[in-house]
């Protein structure tokens, strides 16, 4: 069985953005993902403005990049010389 769900909740407590690793503060609308990806359950949150950048930041296996990024910036845009 597989499923995925992307919602837009308002934070009732502080969370950490999976893209920029900075806080998602109480009262901030953000994106929450819950689902199964390649057989593994995932549950993460991301700032709304970081979500488009998240698609550009994949590792060689297609998983989420482990680098820290500036809020809303893609991997390439956040690197020197890009």
The first five atom37 places (N, CA, C, CB, O) and aatype in JSON, in Angstrom:
{
  "aatype": [20, 20, 20, 20, 20, 20, 20, 20, 20, 20, 20, 20, 20, 20, 20, 20, 20, 20, 20, 20, 20, 20, 20, 20, 20, 20, 20, 20, 20, 20, 20, 20, 20, 20, 20, 20, 20, 20, 20, 20, 20, 20, 20, 20, 20, 20, 20, 20, 20, 20, 20, 20, 20, 20, 20, 20, 20, 20, 20, 20, 20, 20, 20, 20, 20, 20, 20, 20, 20, 20, 20, 20, 20, 20, 20, 20, 20, 20, 20, 20, 20, 20],
  "atom_mask": [
    [1, 1, 1, 1, 1],
    [1, 1, 1, 1, 1],
    [1, 1, 1, 1, 1],
    [1, 1, 1, 1, 1],
    [1, 1, 1, 1, 1],
    [1, 1, 1, 1, 1],
    [1, 1, 1, 1, 1],
    [1, 1, 1, 1, 1],
    [1, 1, 1, 1, 1],
    [1, 1, 1, 1, 1],
    [1, 1, 1, 1, 1],
    [1, 1, 1, 1, 1],
    [1, 1, 1, 1, 1],
    [1, 1, 1, 1, 1],
    [1, 1, 1, 1, 1],
    [1, 1, 1, 1, 1],
    [1, 1, 1, 1, 1],
    [1, 1, 1, 1, 1],
    [1, 1, 1, 1, 1],
    [1, 1, 1, 1, 1],
    [1, 1, 1, 1, 1],
    [1, 1, 1, 1, 1],
    [1, 1, 1, 1, 1],
    [1, 1, 1, 1, 1],
    [1, 1, 1, 1, 1],
    [1, 1, 1, 1, 1],
    [1, 1, 1, 1, 1],
    [1, 1, 1, 1, 1],
    [1, 1, 1, 1, 1],
    [1, 1, 1, 1, 1],
    [1, 1, 1, 1, 1],
    [1, 1, 1, 1, 1],
    [1, 1, 1, 1, 1],
    [1, 1, 1, 1, 1],
    [1, 1, 1, 1, 1],
    [1, 1, 1, 1, 1],
    [1, 1, 1, 1, 1],
    [1, 1, 1, 1, 1],
    [1, 1, 1, 1, 1],
    [1, 1, 1, 1, 1],
    [1, 1, 1, 1, 1],
    [1, 1, 1, 1, 1],
    [1, 1, 1, 1, 1],
    [1, 1, 1, 1, 1],
    [1, 1, 1, 1, 1],
    [1, 1, 1, 1, 1],
    [1, 1, 1, 1, 1],
    [1, 1, 1, 1, 1],
    [1, 1, 1, 1, 1],
    [1, 1, 1, 1, 1],
    [1, 1, 1, 1, 1],
    [1, 1, 1, 1, 1],
    [1, 1, 1, 1, 1],
    [1, 1, 1, 1, 1],
    [1, 1, 1, 1, 1],
    [1, 1, 1, 1, 1],
    [1, 1, 1, 1, 1],
    [1, 1, 1, 1, 1],
    [1, 1, 1, 1, 1],
    [1, 1, 1, 1, 1],
    [1, 1, 1, 1, 1],
    [1, 1, 1, 1, 1],
    [1, 1, 1, 1, 1],
    [1, 1, 1, 1, 1],
    [1, 1, 1, 1, 1],
    [1, 1, 1, 1, 1],
    [1, 1, 1, 1, 1],
    [1, 1, 1, 1, 1],
    [1, 1, 1, 1, 1],
    [1, 1, 1, 1, 1],
    [1, 1, 1, 1, 1],
    [1, 1, 1, 1, 1],
    [1, 1, 1, 1, 1],
    [1, 1, 1, 1, 1],
    [1, 1, 1, 1, 1],
    [1, 1, 1, 1, 1],
    [1, 1, 1, 1, 1],
    [1, 1, 1, 1, 1],
    [1, 1, 1, 1, 1],
    [1, 1, 1, 1, 1],
    [1, 1, 1, 1, 1],
    [1, 1, 1, 1, 1]
  ],
  "atom_positions": [
    [[0.84, -1.18, 0.0], [0.0, 0.0, 0.0], [0.88, 1.25, 0.0], [-0.95, 0.0, 1.22], [1.9, 1.29, 0.7]],
    [[0.51, 2.24, -0.76], [1.24, 3.5, -0.74], [0.25, 4.66, -0.7], [2.17, 3.61, -1.97], [-0.89, 4.54, -1.15]],
    [[0.7, 5.76, -0.16], [-0.14, 6.95, -0.1], [0.77, 8.16, 0.05], [-1.17, 6.87, 1.07], [1.94, 8.02, 0.44]],
    [[0.26, 9.32, -0.24], [0.96, 10.55, 0.09], [-0.08, 11.65, 0.28], [1.98, 10.94, -1.02], [-1.14, 11.64, -0.34]],
    [[0.26, 12.56, 1.14], [-0.67, 13.62, 1.5], [0.12, 14.89, 1.77], [-1.52, 13.22, 2.73], [1.02, 14.89, 2.61]],
    [[-0.19, 15.98, 1.08], [0.45, 17.27, 1.31], [-0.63, 18.23, 1.77], [1.17, 17.79, 0.01], [-1.58, 18.52, 1.04]],
    [[-0.48, 18.74, 2.98], [-1.47, 19.66, 3.55], [-0.82, 21.01, 3.84], [-2.09, 19.06, 4.85], [0.4, 21.15, 3.74]],
    [[-1.63, 21.99, 4.19], [-1.16, 23.34, 4.5], [-1.64, 23.76, 5.88], [-1.65, 24.35, 3.42], [-2.5, 24.64, 6.0]],
    [[-1.1, 23.15, 6.93], [-1.56, 23.51, 8.27], [-0.93, 24.8, 8.78], [-1.26, 22.38, 9.23], [0.03, 25.31, 8.21]],
    [[-1.48, 25.31, 9.86], [-0.89, 26.41, 10.61], [-0.2, 25.76, 11.81], [-1.97, 27.49, 11.05], [-0.82, 24.97, 12.53]],
    [[1.06, 26.09, 12.03], [1.83, 25.46, 13.1], [1.25, 25.78, 14.48], [3.28, 25.92, 13.04], [1.04, 26.94, 14.82]],
    [[0.99, 24.73, 15.25], [0.53, 24.91, 16.63], [1.7, 24.83, 17.6], [-0.53, 23.86, 16.99], [1.58, 25.2, 18.77]],
    [[2.84, 24.35, 17.1], [4.09, 24.35, 17.85], [5.21, 24.56, 16.85], [4.28, 23.02, 18.67], [4.98, 24.47, 15.64]],
    [[6.4, 24.83, 17.32], [7.52, 25.07, 16.41], [7.97, 23.76, 15.77], [8.69, 25.73, 17.15], [8.05, 22.72, 16.42]],
    [[8.26, 23.84, 14.47], [8.79, 22.7, 13.72], [10.05, 23.16, 13.01], [7.73, 22.15, 12.69], [10.38, 24.34, 13.04]],
    [[10.77, 22.23, 12.39], [11.98, 22.56, 11.65], [11.73, 22.28, 10.16], [13.2, 21.74, 12.18], [11.25, 21.2, 9.81]],
    [[12.07, 23.23, 9.3], [11.91, 23.08, 7.86], [12.93, 22.08, 7.33], [12.06, 24.44, 7.14], [14.12, 22.19, 7.64]],
    [[12.49, 21.12, 6.55], [13.37, 20.09, 6.0], [14.31, 20.66, 4.93], [12.54, 18.96, 5.41], [15.31, 20.02, 4.6]],
    [[14.02, 21.83, 4.4], [14.86, 22.43, 3.36], [15.92, 23.35, 3.95], [14.0, 23.2, 2.37], [17.11, 23.15, 3.71]],
    [[15.51, 24.35, 4.71], [16.47, 25.34, 5.21], [16.85, 25.12, 6.67], [15.89, 26.73, 5.06], [17.74, 25.8, 7.19]],
    [[16.21, 24.19, 7.31], [16.48, 23.79, 8.69], [16.22, 24.9, 9.7], [17.89, 23.33, 8.81], [16.64, 24.78, 10.85]],
    [[15.56, 25.98, 9.31], [15.21, 27.03, 10.25], [13.81, 26.76, 10.79], [15.29, 28.44, 9.58], [13.07, 25.97, 10.21]],
    [[13.45, 27.39, 11.89], [12.15, 27.11, 12.5], [10.95, 27.52, 11.65], [12.07, 27.79, 13.82], [10.97, 28.53, 10.96]],
    [[9.93, 26.71, 11.74], [8.59, 27.06, 11.29], [7.9, 27.48, 12.59], [7.82, 25.85, 10.52], [7.65, 26.64, 13.46]],
    [[7.61, 28.75, 12.72], [7.16, 29.28, 14.0], [5.66, 29.07, 14.21], [7.49, 30.76, 14.09], [4.9, 28.87, 13.26]],
    [[5.26, 29.13, 15.46], [3.85, 28.99, 15.83], [3.03, 30.03, 15.07], [3.65, 29.14, 17.37], [3.38, 31.21, 15.05]],
    [[1.95, 29.59, 14.46], [1.06, 30.47, 13.71], [1.4, 30.6, 12.24], [1.08, 31.81, 14.33], [0.64, 31.21, 11.49]],
    [[2.52, 30.03, 11.8], [2.93, 30.14, 10.4], [2.32, 29.02, 9.56], [4.47, 30.1, 10.29], [2.39, 27.85, 9.93]],
    [[1.71, 29.39, 8.44], [1.2, 28.38, 7.5], [2.4, 27.79, 6.77], [0.16, 28.99, 6.49], [3.31, 28.51, 6.37]],
    [[2.39, 26.48, 6.59], [3.49, 25.76, 5.96], [2.94, 24.52, 5.27], [4.58, 25.38, 7.0], [1.73, 24.3, 5.27]],
    [[3.8, 23.72, 4.67], [3.39, 22.49, 4.02], [3.84, 21.29, 4.87], [3.97, 22.4, 2.58], [4.97, 21.26, 5.37]],
    [[2.95, 20.32, 5.02], [3.27, 19.1, 5.75], [3.06, 17.92, 4.8], [2.38, 18.96, 7.05], [2.0, 17.77, 4.2]],
    [[4.07, 17.09, 4.68], [3.99, 15.89, 3.85], [3.97, 14.67, 4.73], [5.16, 15.83, 2.84], [4.75, 14.57, 5.68]],
    [[3.1, 13.74, 4.44], [3.09, 12.43, 5.08], [2.8, 11.42, 3.99], [2.03, 12.35, 6.27], [1.85, 11.58, 3.22]],
    [[3.6, 10.38, 3.92], [3.37, 9.38, 2.89], [4.46, 8.33, 2.85], [3.24, 10.03, 1.56], [5.38, 8.33, 3.66]],
    [[4.34, 7.46, 1.89], [5.32, 6.4, 1.7], [6.08, 6.69, 0.41], [4.64, 4.99, 1.65], [5.47, 6.86, -0.65]],
    [[7.4, 6.74, 0.5], [8.26, 6.97, -0.64], [9.24, 5.82, -0.73], [9.01, 8.34, -0.53], [10.03, 5.6, 0.2]],
    [[9.2, 5.08, -1.82], [10.06, 3.93, -2.04], [10.01, 2.96, -0.85], [11.5, 4.38, -2.28], [11.04, 2.44, -0.42]],
    [[8.81, 2.74, -0.34], [8.6, 1.78, 0.73], [8.84, 2.28, 2.14], [9.46, 0.64, 0.5], [8.58, 1.55, 3.1]],
    [[9.32, 3.51, 2.3], [9.6, 4.06, 3.63], [8.61, 5.17, 3.95], [11.05, 4.59, 3.71], [8.3, 6.01, 3.1]],
    [[8.11, 5.18, 5.19], [7.21, 6.24, 5.63], [8.01, 7.52, 5.84], [6.47, 5.85, 6.92], [9.09, 7.49, 6.43]],
    [[7.48, 8.62, 5.36], [8.08, 9.93, 5.56], [7.04, 10.89, 6.11], [8.68, 10.47, 4.25], [5.86, 10.82, 5.76]],
    [[7.49, 11.78, 6.96], [6.64, 12.8, 7.56], [7.53, 14.01, 7.79], [5.96, 12.3, 8.9], [8.4, 13.97, 8.66]],
    [[7.34, 15.08, 7.02], [8.18, 16.26, 7.17], [7.4, 17.53, 6.88], [9.4, 16.17, 6.26], [6.3, 17.5, 6.31]],
    [[8.0, 18.65, 7.28], [7.38, 19.96, 7.1], [8.37, 20.89, 6.42], [6.91, 20.55, 8.46], [9.58, 20.76, 6.58]],
    [[7.82, 21.83, 5.67], [8.65, 22.76, 4.91], [7.93, 24.11, 4.84], [8.94, 22.21, 3.47], [6.7, 24.16, 4.76]],
    [[8.71, 25.21, 4.87], [8.11, 26.53, 4.66], [7.44, 26.54, 3.29], [9.19, 27.66, 4.78], [7.91, 25.88, 2.37]],
    [[6.36, 27.29, 3.16], [5.67, 27.4, 1.88], [6.59, 27.92, 0.79], [4.45, 28.31, 2.02], [6.53, 27.46, -0.35]],
    [[7.45, 28.9, 1.12], [8.35, 29.44, 0.11], [9.56, 28.55, -0.16], [8.82, 30.82, 0.53], [10.29, 28.79, -1.12]],
    [[9.8, 27.54, 0.66], [10.89, 26.59, 0.42], [10.44, 25.4, -0.44], [11.44, 26.09, 1.75], [11.28, 24.71, -1.02]],
    [[9.14, 25.16, -0.52], [8.66, 23.98, -1.25], [9.1, 23.95, -2.71], [7.15, 23.93, -1.18], [9.56, 22.89, -3.15]],
    [[8.99, 25.03, -3.5], [9.46, 24.96, -4.89], [10.96, 24.67, -4.99], [9.15, 26.27, -5.61], [11.39, 23.96, -5.89]],
    [[11.74, 25.22, -4.07], [13.18, 24.99, -4.07], [13.53, 23.55, -3.72], [13.87, 25.94, -3.09], [14.54, 23.01, -4.18]],
    [[12.69, 22.93, -2.92], [12.94, 21.56, -2.47], [13.05, 20.59, -3.65], [11.83, 21.1, -1.53], [13.84, 19.65, -3.61]],
    [[12.26, 20.81, -4.7], [12.3, 19.95, -5.88], [13.65, 20.0, -6.6], [11.2, 20.33, -6.84], [14.0, 19.05, -7.3]],
    [[14.4, 21.07, -6.46], [15.69, 21.2, -7.13], [16.84, 20.63, -6.31], [15.97, 22.66, -7.45], [17.96, 20.53, -6.8]],
    [[16.56, 20.27, -5.08], [17.62, 19.84, -4.16], [17.52, 18.35, -3.85], [17.55, 20.65, -2.86], [17.05, 17.96, -2.78]],
    [[17.95, 17.55, -4.78], [17.91, 16.09, -4.62], [19.33, 15.55, -4.61], [17.06, 15.42, -5.74], [20.21, 16.08, -5.29]],
    [[19.56, 14.49, -3.85], [20.86, 13.85, -3.88], [20.92, 12.9, -5.08], [21.13, 13.09, -2.56], [19.97, 12.82, -5.86]],
    [[22.02, 12.19, -5.24], [22.21, 11.33, -6.42], [21.2, 10.19, -6.49], [23.61, 10.77, -6.42], [20.96, 9.64, -7.56]],
    [[20.59, 9.82, -5.35], [19.59, 8.76, -5.32], [18.17, 9.29, -5.47], [19.71, 7.98, -4.03], [17.21, 8.51, -5.44]],
    [[18.02, 10.59, -5.63], [16.7, 11.19, -5.76], [16.06, 11.56, -4.44], [15.8, 10.26, -6.49], [14.93, 12.04, -4.41]],
    [[16.77, 11.35, -3.33], [16.26, 11.71, -2.01], [16.54, 13.18, -1.71], [16.89, 10.83, -0.93], [17.16, 13.87, -2.51]],
    [[16.08, 13.63, -0.57], [16.3, 15.02, -0.18], [17.77, 15.28, 0.09], [15.47, 15.37, 1.05], [18.44, 14.48, 0.74]],
    [[18.26, 16.39, -0.41], [19.63, 16.83, -0.2], [19.83, 17.08, 1.3], [19.94, 18.11, -1.03], [18.93, 17.58, 1.97]],
    [[21.0, 16.75, 1.81], [21.28, 16.91, 3.23], [21.94, 18.26, 3.57], [22.16, 15.79, 3.71], [22.2, 18.54, 4.73]],
    [[22.2, 19.09, 2.55], [22.83, 20.38, 2.79], [21.84, 21.35, 3.42], [23.37, 20.96, 1.48], [20.63, 21.2, 3.28]],
    [[22.38, 22.35, 4.14], [21.54, 23.43, 4.62], [21.44, 24.47, 3.52], [22.11, 24.06, 5.95], [22.42, 24.71, 2.81]],
    [[20.27, 25.08, 3.35], [20.04, 26.07, 2.31], [19.43, 27.31, 2.94], [19.12, 25.5, 1.21], [18.84, 27.25, 4.02]],
    [[19.58, 28.43, 2.26], [18.89, 29.63, 2.71], [17.42, 29.48, 2.37], [19.48, 30.92, 2.06], [17.06, 28.85, 1.38]],
    [[16.59, 30.06, 3.19], [15.14, 29.92, 3.02], [14.7, 30.32, 1.62], [14.4, 30.75, 4.05], [14.97, 31.43, 1.17]],
    [[14.02, 29.39, 0.94], [13.46, 29.64, -0.36], [14.42, 29.52, -1.53], [12.88, 30.96, -0.37], [13.99, 29.58, -2.68]],
    [[15.72, 29.34, -1.28], [16.69, 29.26, -2.37], [16.95, 27.81, -2.77], [18.0, 29.93, -1.97], [16.94, 26.91, -1.93]],
    [[17.18, 27.6, -4.05], [17.52, 26.28, -4.55], [18.97, 25.95, -4.2], [17.3, 26.19, -6.07], [19.71, 26.82, -3.75]],
    [[19.36, 24.72, -4.4], [20.74, 24.32, -4.16], [21.69, 25.18, -4.98], [20.94, 22.83, -4.51], [22.66, 25.72, -4.44]],
    [[21.43, 25.33, -6.26], [22.31, 26.07, -7.14], [22.34, 27.55, -6.77], [21.88, 25.91, -8.59], [23.41, 28.15, -6.78]],
    [[21.2, 28.13, -6.45], [21.14, 29.55, -6.14], [21.83, 29.86, -4.81], [19.69, 30.01, -6.09], [22.31, 30.98, -4.6]],
    [[21.88, 28.88, -3.92], [22.5, 29.1, -2.61], [23.99, 28.91, -2.61], [21.89, 28.2, -1.61], [24.65, 29.24, -1.62]],
    [[24.56, 28.37, -3.69], [26.0, 28.11, -3.75], [26.75, 29.3, -4.3], [26.29, 26.88, -4.6], [26.22, 30.08, -5.09]],
    [[28.0, 29.43, -3.87], [28.85, 30.51, -4.38], [29.08, 30.33, -5.87], [30.2, 30.56, -3.63], [29.29, 29.21, -6.34]],
    [[29.06, 31.41, -6.59], [29.34, 31.37, -8.01], [28.15, 31.02, -8.88], [30.41, 30.41, -8.26], [28.28, 30.98, -10.11]],
    [[27.0, 30.76, -8.27], [25.82, 30.4, -9.08], [25.0, 31.62, -9.42], [24.95, 29.38, -8.33], [23.98, 31.51, -10.09]]
  ]
}
